Structures are given as C-alpha cells and as structure tokens.
C-alpha cells in the first residue's frame, strides 16, 4: 500500500467516523490527527504481514543486489 493511498484511506475513515463532528472540526485538525495516528496504523498493518509499496520496492531492490553479488561470487 503506497503512502498516498494509506493517507487517503486514513483520512476517509476519520472523516466517516467523525462525520457528526466534521462541521465543528477544522480540516487541519483532522489532518493533524491523521499524521499522529498514521505510524501506529502502519505498525498494525505491518504486523498483519503487509508493507507499504515503497518499503516492498526497497526490499526487492536489496534482494536483487544481493542475488547479483552471490552470482558474482559463485563465478569467481
């Protein structure tokens, strides 16, 4: 799940759950709440076995680099 989609999902959930209060709460406050709880939500998501797309791509690149190094060492 990429960062933007996760942020949008969190914002959507917060707005839906706080719909009755949304007229009283300024948008910047909702955004601030989103920024504060986002790391905890990401931690819960990762504990379920999912990672953000950017983290997955970084890990994939590391794996590719390690495989290339192993292949080079095996050739020597």
C-alpha positions, 0 to 999 in steps of 0.5 A: 500500500503506497503512502498516498493511498494509506493517507487517503484511506486514513483520512476517509475513515476519520472523516466517516467516523467523525462525520457528526463532528466534521462541521465543528472540526477544522480540516487541519485538525483532522489532518493533524490527527491523521499524521499522529495516528498514521505510524501506529496504523502502519505498525498494525498493518505491518504486523498483519504481514503487509508493507507499504509499496515503497518499503516492498520496492526497497526490499526487492531492490536489496534482494536483487543486489544481493542475488547479483553479488552471490552470482558474482561470487559463485563465478569467481 
